[in-house]
Amino acid sequence: MWSLADPRIRAAMVCLAIATVYLFVWPGRRNPERVALRPLWRRIVLRWFHSLFWVVAAVACVLWSKVAVIAALAIYVIFLVALMLERRAVAGK
């Protein structure tokens, strides 16, 4: 079951690689003053939820679980809403 020949394991590895990239690349990393002005919930969501989505997507690939897929989609929707609110706040300034 835990073989690289299994497409689910390969997909999970790709998801984990993307999650690792997003640990280092995140919105606002180049502008710490703007990050400090964000509400705490938005700072947390924009910093960690994209990586968290990819980790949960990797779990969904391995377990082939609808619950994990629904959790991943919920995490991603929350991330997108926070990102839209951030862009709207930046555009309004």
Stockholm file with secondary structure:
# STOCKHOLM 1.0

chainA/1-93         MWSLADPRIRAAMVCLAIATVYLFVWPGRRNPERVALRPLWRRIVLRWFHSLFWVVAAVACVLWSKVAVIAALAIYVIFLVALMLERRAVAGK
#=GR chainA/1-93 SS CCCTTSHHHHHHHHHHHHHHHHHHCCTTTTCHHHHHHSCHHHHHHHHHHHHHHHHHHHHHHHHTCHHHHHHHHHHHHHHHHHHHHHHHHHHHC
#=GC SS_cons        CCCTTSHHHHHHHHHHHHHHHHHHCCTTTTCHHHHHHSCHHHHHHHHHHHHHHHHHHHHHHHHTCHHHHHHHHHHHHHHHHHHHHHHHHHHHC
//
